[in-house]
Amino acid sequence: MKTLLPPGWPRPKGYSNGIAARGRTIYTAGVIGWDEHERFATTLPDQFAQALRNIVAILACDGAGPQHIVRLTCYVTSIEAYLAGAKEIGAAWKSIIGTHYPAMALVEVVRLIERQSMVEIEATAVVEG
């Protein structure tokens, strides 16, 4: 896996501009922040953390881990709530994903299919070899 950073560009904080990878590809559906009993946390940072844990659990089903994630698309129902919870989300990220930062996009949406959901994340992972 190779992080792509054009010459002279500043290093992005919390994500990569691009990643090149070869290997077996794993795609997740849109993963939301509920637990195995379909219970939601009440804050966006807590739902974001749970969605990340859920993604890691899905990847583990095929022998992959957070270090294999090459792309995330994150949908949130409030950019303001995301920004307000950014420190907590960052701490959760480091706890669950570590210091690996894939290519990412963050998009605000009107709502998600599950009314209580504040975040939905799609992941793509590549396991080299």
N, CA and C atoms as an extended XYZ file, in Angstrom:
387
Properties=species:S:1:pos:R:3:atomname:S:1:resname:S:1:resid:I:1 pbc="F F F"
N         0.855       -1.170        0.000 N   MET     1
C         0.000        0.000        0.000 CA  MET     1
C         0.902        1.235        0.000 C   MET     1
N         0.534        2.213       -0.797 N   LYS     2
C         1.349        3.417       -0.941 CA  LYS     2
C         0.447        4.645       -0.817 C   LYS     2
N         0.796        5.539        0.096 N   THR     3
C         0.080        6.800        0.244 CA  THR     3
C         0.550        7.751       -0.844 C   THR     3
N        -0.399        8.424       -1.482 N   LEU     4
C        -0.091        9.319       -2.597 CA  LEU     4
C        -0.174       10.776       -2.140 C   LEU     4
N         0.937       11.473       -2.262 N   LEU     5
C         1.019       12.886       -1.883 CA  LEU     5
C         1.832       13.619       -2.941 C   LEU     5
N         1.167       14.422       -3.779 N   PRO     6
C         1.901       15.147       -4.820 CA  PRO     6
C         2.987       16.043       -4.224 C   PRO     6
N         4.096       16.195       -4.936 N   PRO     7
C         5.195       17.043       -4.447 CA  PRO     7
C         4.713       18.459       -4.133 C   PRO     7
N         5.151       18.956       -2.995 N   GLY     8
C         4.823       20.321       -2.605 CA  GLY     8
C         3.479       20.487       -1.911 C   GLY     8
N         2.654       19.442       -1.921 N   TRP     9
C         1.354       19.547       -1.244 CA  TRP     9
C         1.541       19.346        0.253 C   TRP     9
N         0.764       20.058        1.061 N   PRO    10
C         0.841       19.804        2.502 CA  PRO    10
C         0.209       18.446        2.828 C   PRO    10
N         0.739       17.788        3.849 N   ARG    11
C         0.180       16.507        4.274 CA  ARG    11
C        -1.184       16.765        4.915 C   ARG    11
N        -2.246       16.087        4.425 N   PRO    12
C        -3.568       16.290        5.007 CA  PRO    12
C        -3.615       15.755        6.444 C   PRO    12
N        -4.479       16.341        7.237 N   LYS    13
C        -4.631       15.910        8.634 CA  LYS    13
C        -5.850       15.008        8.752 C   LYS    13
N        -5.624       13.763        9.150 N   GLY    14
C        -6.723       12.851        9.402 CA  GLY    14
C        -7.201       12.055        8.202 C   GLY    14
N        -6.544       12.183        7.059 N   TYR    15
C        -6.902       11.401        5.874 CA  TYR    15
C        -5.734       11.450        4.901 C   TYR    15
N        -5.807       10.673        3.823 N   SER    16
C        -4.813       10.707        2.751 CA  SER    16
C        -5.485       11.195        1.476 C   SER    16
N        -4.723       11.868        0.625 N   ASN    17
C        -5.259       12.303       -0.676 CA  ASN    17
C        -5.597       11.106       -1.545 C   ASN    17
N        -4.769       10.093       -1.477 N   GLY    18
C        -4.979        8.892       -2.270 CA  GLY    18
C        -4.112        7.764       -1.757 C   GLY    18
N        -4.496        6.548       -2.101 N   ILE    19
C        -3.739        5.357       -1.719 CA  ILE    19
C        -3.720        4.428       -2.916 C   ILE    19
N        -2.559        3.869       -3.224 N   ALA    20
C        -2.432        2.847       -4.263 CA  ALA    20
C        -2.238        1.509       -3.558 C   ALA    20
N        -2.985        0.499       -3.988 N   ALA    21
C        -2.886       -0.822       -3.359 CA  ALA    21
C        -3.204       -1.905       -4.373 C   ALA    21
N        -2.637       -3.073       -4.154 N   ARG    22
C        -2.936       -4.246       -4.979 CA  ARG    22
C        -3.259       -5.394       -4.047 C   ARG    22
N        -4.245       -6.199       -4.446 N   GLY    23
C        -4.578       -7.369       -3.646 CA  GLY    23
C        -6.066       -7.664       -3.668 C   GLY    23
N        -6.495       -8.432       -2.688 N   ARG    24
C        -7.907       -8.817       -2.545 CA  ARG    24
C        -8.684       -7.623       -1.993 C   ARG    24
N        -9.774       -7.271       -2.648 N   THR    25
C       -10.565       -6.104       -2.261 CA  THR    25
C       -11.788       -6.530       -1.462 C   THR    25
N       -12.051       -5.796       -0.391 N   ILE    26
C       -13.224       -6.022        0.449 CA  ILE    26
C       -14.014       -4.712        0.498 C   ILE    26
N       -15.315       -4.805        0.255 N   TYR    27
C       -16.195       -3.634        0.293 CA  TYR    27
C       -17.232       -3.849        1.385 C   TYR    27
N       -17.494       -2.836        2.175 N   THR    28
C       -18.595       -2.937        3.129 CA  THR    28
C       -19.789       -2.169        2.574 C   THR    28
N       -20.926       -2.512        3.085 N   ALA    29
C       -22.125       -1.715        2.839 CA  ALA    29
C       -21.983       -0.433        3.660 C   ALA    29
N       -22.977        0.415        3.613 N   GLY    30
C       -23.017        1.553        4.516 CA  GLY    30
C       -23.210        1.005        5.920 C   GLY    30
N       -22.244        1.252        6.791 N   VAL    31
C       -22.252        0.708        8.148 CA  VAL    31
C       -22.642        1.833        9.102 C   VAL    31
N       -23.619        1.556        9.941 N   ILE    32
C       -24.112        2.578       10.868 CA  ILE    32
C       -23.628        2.292       12.288 C   ILE    32
N       -23.910        3.221       13.170 N   GLY    33
C       -23.396        3.163       14.528 CA  GLY    33
C       -24.311        2.509       15.544 C   GLY    33
N       -24.841        1.334       15.197 N   TRP    34
C       -25.583        0.591       16.209 CA  TRP    34
C       -24.814       -0.647       16.583 C   TRP    34
N       -25.171       -1.206       17.749 N   ASP    35
C       -24.476       -2.407       18.206 CA  ASP    35
C       -25.157       -3.655       17.653 C   ASP    35
N       -24.698       -4.823       18.092 N   GLU    36
C       -25.237       -6.086       17.575 CA  GLU    36
C       -26.699       -6.322       17.944 C   GLU    36
N       -27.231       -5.521       18.847 N   HIS    37
C       -28.651       -5.608       19.226 CA  HIS    37
C       -29.472       -4.488       18.589 C   HIS    37
N       -28.858       -3.802       17.619 N   GLU    38
C       -29.477       -2.691       16.894 CA  GLU    38
C       -29.868       -1.535       17.810 C   GLU    38
N       -29.017       -1.275       18.810 N   ARG    39
C       -29.204       -0.141       19.716 CA  ARG    39
C       -28.199        0.946       19.340 C   ARG    39
N       -28.690        2.160       19.272 N   PHE    40
C       -27.854        3.300       18.915 CA  PHE    40
C       -27.344        4.022       20.150 C   PHE    40
N       -26.113        4.524       20.059 N   ALA    41
C       -25.617        5.493       21.031 CA  ALA    41
C       -26.353        6.801       20.769 C   ALA    41
N       -26.282        7.733       21.699 N   THR    42
C       -27.072        8.957       21.574 CA  THR    42
C       -26.312       10.141       20.983 C   THR    42
N       -24.981       10.022       20.826 N   THR    43
C       -24.211       11.140       20.277 CA  THR    43
C       -23.539       10.720       18.972 C   THR    43
N       -23.253       11.696       18.132 N   LEU    44
C       -22.569       11.415       16.876 CA  LEU    44
C       -21.186       10.808       17.114 C   LEU    44
N       -20.363       11.350       18.028 N   PRO    45
C       -19.058       10.710       18.246 CA  PRO    45
C       -19.182        9.241       18.677 C   PRO    45
N       -20.137        8.932       19.527 N   ASP    46
C       -20.312        7.541       19.964 CA  ASP    46
C       -20.810        6.660       18.817 C   ASP    46
N       -21.706        7.177       17.987 N   GLN    47
C       -22.161        6.412       16.823 CA  GLN    47
C       -21.030        6.238       15.815 C   GLN    47
N       -20.222        7.266       15.638 N   PHE    48
C       -19.083        7.172       14.717 CA  PHE    48
C       -18.132        6.076       15.190 C   PHE    48
N       -17.826        6.075       16.493 N   ALA    49
C       -16.945        5.047       17.061 CA  ALA    49
C       -17.529        3.660       16.851 C   ALA    49
N       -18.829        3.496       17.086 N   GLN    50
C       -19.457        2.186       16.912 CA  GLN    50
C       -19.422        1.760       15.454 C   GLN    50
N       -19.657        2.686       14.531 N   ALA    51
C       -19.587        2.355       13.101 CA  ALA    51
C       -18.178        1.878       12.746 C   ALA    51
N       -17.145        2.530       13.283 N   LEU    52
C       -15.773        2.082       13.028 CA  LEU    52
C       -15.542        0.686       13.596 C   LEU    52
N       -16.019        0.435       14.816 N   ARG    53
C       -15.887       -0.913       15.400 CA  ARG    53
C       -16.603       -1.941       14.533 C   ARG    53
N       -17.773       -1.582       14.011 N   ASN    54
C       -18.530       -2.489       13.154 CA  ASN    54
C       -17.770       -2.790       11.861 C   ASN    54
N       -17.141       -1.784       11.285 N   ILE    55
C       -16.350       -1.981       10.068 CA  ILE    55
C       -15.183       -2.917       10.350 C   ILE    55
N       -14.488       -2.701       11.450 N   VAL    56
C       -13.358       -3.566       11.811 CA  VAL    56
C       -13.834       -5.009       11.991 C   VAL    56
N       -15.001       -5.199       12.599 N   ALA    57
C       -15.553       -6.552       12.786 CA  ALA    57
C       -15.879       -7.203       11.440 C   ALA    57
N       -16.438       -6.427       10.512 N   ILE    58
C       -16.758       -6.961        9.183 CA  ILE    58
C       -15.475       -7.362        8.458 C   ILE    58
N       -14.460       -6.512        8.492 N   LEU    59
C       -13.198       -6.812        7.819 CA  LEU    59
C       -12.545       -8.062        8.401 C   LEU    59
N       -12.650       -8.240        9.702 N   ALA    60
C       -12.051       -9.403       10.364 CA  ALA    60
C       -12.646      -10.714        9.849 C   ALA    60
N       -13.873      -10.675        9.356 N   CYS    61
C       -14.507      -11.886        8.803 CA  CYS    61
C       -13.741      -12.440        7.608 C   CYS    61
N       -12.910      -11.615        6.963 N   ASP    62
C       -12.114      -12.078        5.832 CA  ASP    62
C       -10.623      -11.852        6.066 C   ASP    62
N       -10.216      -11.828        7.318 N   GLY    63
C        -8.803      -11.735        7.645 CA  GLY    63
C        -8.170      -10.375        7.441 C   GLY    63
N        -8.973       -9.338        7.388 N   ALA    64
C        -8.446       -7.982        7.204 CA  ALA    64
C        -8.578       -7.185        8.495 C   ALA    64
N        -7.861       -6.086        8.551 N   GLY    65
C        -7.925       -5.213        9.715 CA  GLY    65
C        -7.987       -3.768        9.287 C   GLY    65
N        -7.992       -2.857       10.251 N   PRO    66
C        -8.102       -1.434        9.919 CA  PRO    66
C        -6.958       -0.930        9.045 C   PRO    66
N        -5.789       -1.550        9.143 N   GLN    67
C        -4.636       -1.141        8.334 CA  GLN    67
C        -4.843       -1.405        6.843 C   GLN    67
N        -5.853       -2.205        6.498 N   HIS    68
C        -6.135       -2.522        5.100 CA  HIS    68
C        -7.149       -1.564        4.451 C   HIS    68
N        -7.729       -0.678        5.244 N   ILE    69
C        -8.725        0.254        4.698 CA  ILE    69
C        -8.020        1.251        3.780 C   ILE    69
N        -8.518        1.370        2.546 N   VAL    70
C        -7.940        2.319        1.596 CA  VAL    70
C        -8.862        3.498        1.326 C   VAL    70
N       -10.159        3.335        1.611 N   ARG    71
C       -11.108        4.421        1.347 CA  ARG    71
C       -12.299        4.321        2.280 C   ARG    71
N       -12.737        5.481        2.773 N   LEU    72
C       -13.967        5.591        3.559 CA  LEU    72
C       -14.798        6.727        2.984 C   LEU    72
N       -16.087        6.497        2.874 N   THR    73
C       -17.020        7.574        2.579 CA  THR    73
C       -17.948        7.655        3.782 C   THR    73
N       -17.938        8.795        4.441 N   CYS    74
C       -18.699        8.995        5.673 CA  CYS    74
C       -19.851        9.950        5.395 C   CYS    74
N       -21.039        9.515        5.751 N   TYR    75
C       -22.240       10.342        5.616 CA  TYR    75
C       -22.702       10.703        7.014 C   TYR    75
N       -22.871       11.992        7.286 N   VAL    76
C       -23.360       12.432        8.589 CA  VAL    76
C       -24.600       13.300        8.388 C   VAL    76
N       -25.471       13.291        9.373 N   THR    77
C       -26.687       14.099        9.276 CA  THR    77
C       -26.463       15.533        9.734 C   THR    77
N       -25.274       15.819       10.296 N   SER    78
C       -24.966       17.187       10.709 CA  SER    78
C       -23.459       17.411       10.710 C   SER    78
N       -23.005       18.263        9.806 N   ILE    79
C       -21.589       18.643        9.802 CA  ILE    79
C       -21.261       19.375       11.096 C   ILE    79
N       -22.198       20.185       11.599 N   GLU    80
C       -21.954       20.918       12.849 CA  GLU    80
C       -21.722       19.965       14.013 C   GLU    80
N       -22.525       18.908       14.109 N   ALA    81
C       -22.333       17.916       15.177 CA  ALA    81
C       -21.000       17.197       15.002 C   ALA    81
N       -20.625       16.925       13.753 N   TYR    82
C       -19.334       16.294       13.480 CA  TYR    82
C       -18.196       17.201       13.953 C   TYR    82
N       -18.244       18.472       13.568 N   LEU    83
C       -17.195       19.406       13.970 CA  LEU    83
C       -17.150       19.587       15.491 C   LEU    83
N       -18.311       19.659       16.116 N   ALA    84
C       -18.368       19.811       17.572 CA  ALA    84
C       -17.789       18.585       18.283 C   ALA    84
N       -17.926       17.418       17.678 N   GLY    85
C       -17.432       16.182       18.287 CA  GLY    85
C       -16.108       15.712       17.712 C   GLY    85
N       -15.421       16.576       16.958 N   ALA    86
C       -14.208       16.171       16.248 CA  ALA    86
C       -13.125       15.609       17.168 C   ALA    86
N       -12.941       16.191       18.351 N   LYS    87
C       -11.913       15.681       19.268 CA  LYS    87
C       -12.253       14.270       19.727 C   LYS    87
N       -13.521       14.043       20.083 N   GLU    88
C       -13.946       12.707       20.504 CA  GLU    88
C       -13.848       11.711       19.354 C   GLU    88
N       -14.228       12.144       18.158 N   ILE    89
C       -14.145       11.275       16.980 CA  ILE    89
C       -12.685       10.936       16.701 C   ILE    89
N       -11.806       11.916       16.805 N   GLY    90
C       -10.372       11.679       16.605 CA  GLY    90
C        -9.807       10.698       17.613 C   GLY    90
N       -10.222       10.825       18.874 N   ALA    91
C        -9.757        9.893       19.910 CA  ALA    91
C       -10.275        8.481       19.635 C   ALA    91
N       -11.531        8.385       19.215 N   ALA    92
C       -12.097        7.076       18.873 CA  ALA    92
C       -11.349        6.486       17.683 C   ALA    92
N       -11.069        7.318       16.684 N   TRP    93
C       -10.329        6.865       15.508 CA  TRP    93
C        -9.008        6.226       15.930 C   TRP    93
N        -8.229        6.953       16.739 N   LYS    94
C        -6.916        6.452       17.160 CA  LYS    94
C        -7.043        5.167       17.964 C   LYS    94
N        -8.082        5.064       18.769 N   SER    95
C        -8.304        3.871       19.582 CA  SER    95
C        -8.698        2.656       18.737 C   SER    95
N        -9.493        2.873       17.693 N   ILE    96
C       -10.052        1.769       16.902 CA  ILE    96
C        -9.241        1.502       15.636 C   ILE    96
N        -8.829        2.544       14.934 N   ILE    97
C        -8.131        2.411       13.657 CA  ILE    97
C        -6.624        2.582       13.819 C   ILE    97
N        -6.208        3.373       14.765 N   GLY    98
C        -4.789        3.631       14.969 CA  GLY    98
C        -4.347        4.865       14.214 C   GLY    98
N        -3.130        4.823       13.680 N   THR    99
C        -2.584        5.987       12.978 CA  THR    99
C        -2.640        5.808       11.460 C   THR    99
N        -3.487        4.929       11.002 N   HIS   100
C        -3.683        4.698        9.567 CA  HIS   100
C        -4.781        5.642        9.078 C   HIS   100
N        -4.483        6.407        8.023 N   TYR   101
C        -5.439        7.378        7.501 CA  TYR   101
C        -5.686        7.128        6.015 C   TYR   101
N        -6.797        6.468        5.664 N   PRO   102
C        -7.108        6.198        4.257 CA  PRO   102
C        -7.616        7.446        3.550 C   PRO   102
N        -7.833        7.306        2.255 N   ALA   103
C        -8.508        8.360        1.502 CA  ALA   103
C        -9.948        8.419        2.016 C   ALA   103
N       -10.457        9.616        2.260 N   MET   104
C       -11.792        9.744        2.852 CA  MET   104
C       -12.565       10.899        2.250 C   MET   104
N       -13.879       10.771        2.358 N   ALA   105
C       -14.788       11.867        2.043 CA  ALA   105
C       -15.817       11.928        3.159 C   ALA   105
N       -16.249       13.135        3.496 N   LEU   106
C       -17.289       13.350        4.510 CA  LEU   106
C       -18.385       14.166        3.849 C   LEU   106
N       -19.609       13.648        3.903 N   VAL   107
C       -20.733       14.286        3.229 CA  VAL   107
C       -21.886       14.449        4.217 C   VAL   107
N       -22.500       15.629        4.240 N   GLU   108
C       -23.692       15.837        5.050 CA  GLU   108
C       -24.920       15.447        4.228 C   GLU   108
N       -25.796       14.675        4.854 N   VAL   109
C       -27.035       14.239        4.202 CA  VAL   109
C       -28.233       14.650        5.054 C   VAL   109
N       -29.395       14.686        4.442 N   VAL   110
C       -30.610       15.087        5.152 CA  VAL   110
C       -30.977       14.076        6.226 C   VAL   110
N       -30.949       12.781        5.864 N   ARG   111
C       -31.195       11.729        6.845 CA  ARG   111
C       -30.721       10.414        6.274 C   ARG   111
N       -30.672        9.416        7.151 N   LEU   112
C       -30.266        8.073        6.765 CA  LEU   112
C       -31.460        7.140        6.925 C   LEU   112
N       -31.372        5.941        6.375 N   ILE   113
C       -32.511        5.026        6.359 CA  ILE   113
C       -33.018        4.688        7.771 C   ILE   113
N       -32.107        4.504        8.710 N   GLU   114
C       -32.504        4.297       10.108 CA  GLU   114
C       -32.612        5.675       10.758 C   GLU   114
N       -33.794        6.024       11.203 N   ARG   115
C       -34.050        7.394       11.703 CA  ARG   115
C       -33.101        7.840       12.810 C   ARG   115
N       -32.670        6.926       13.677 N   GLN   116
C       -31.791        7.298       14.791 CA  GLN   116
C       -30.330        7.425       14.379 C   GLN   116
N       -30.007        6.973       13.174 N   SER   117
C       -28.626        6.986       12.730 CA  SER   117
C       -28.175        8.399       12.382 C   SER   117
N       -27.006        8.772       12.902 N   MET   118
C       -26.405       10.069       12.619 CA  MET   118
C       -25.212        9.945       11.686 C   MET   118
N       -24.754        8.702       11.456 N   VAL   119
C       -23.588        8.470       10.606 CA  VAL   119
C       -23.721        7.130        9.901 C   VAL   119
N       -23.226        7.082        8.678 N   GLU   120
C       -23.130        5.844        7.913 CA  GLU   120
C       -21.806        5.904        7.170 C   GLU   120
N       -21.038        4.808        7.216 N   ILE   121
C       -19.705        4.798        6.620 CA  ILE   121
C       -19.563        3.596        5.689 C   ILE   121
N       -19.110        3.856        4.469 N   GLU   122
C       -18.771        2.798        3.521 CA  GLU   122
C       -17.251        2.660        3.527 C   GLU   122
N       -16.772        1.418        3.568 N   ALA   123
C       -15.337        1.183        3.587 CA  ALA   123
C       -14.909        0.285        2.424 C   ALA   123
N       -13.725        0.560        1.931 N   THR   124
C       -13.068       -0.322        0.969 CA  THR   124
C       -11.714       -0.668        1.565 C   THR   124
N       -11.399       -1.955        1.583 N   ALA   125
C       -10.117       -2.424        2.104 CA  ALA   125
C        -9.436       -3.273        1.037 C   ALA   125
N        -8.109       -3.263        1.043 N   VAL   126
C        -7.328       -4.093        0.139 CA  VAL   126
C        -6.295       -4.845        0.975 C   VAL   126
N        -6.341       -6.170        0.842 N   VAL   127
C        -5.391       -7.028        1.543 CA  VAL   127
C        -4.342       -7.435        0.512 C   VAL   127
N        -3.144       -6.980        0.708 N   GLU   128
C        -2.076       -7.256       -0.260 CA  GLU   128
C        -1.601       -8.703       -0.155 C   GLU   128
N        -1.099       -9.194       -1.282 N   GLY   129
C        -0.524      -10.532       -1.269 CA  GLY   129
C        -1.257      -11.531       -2.097 C   GLY   129
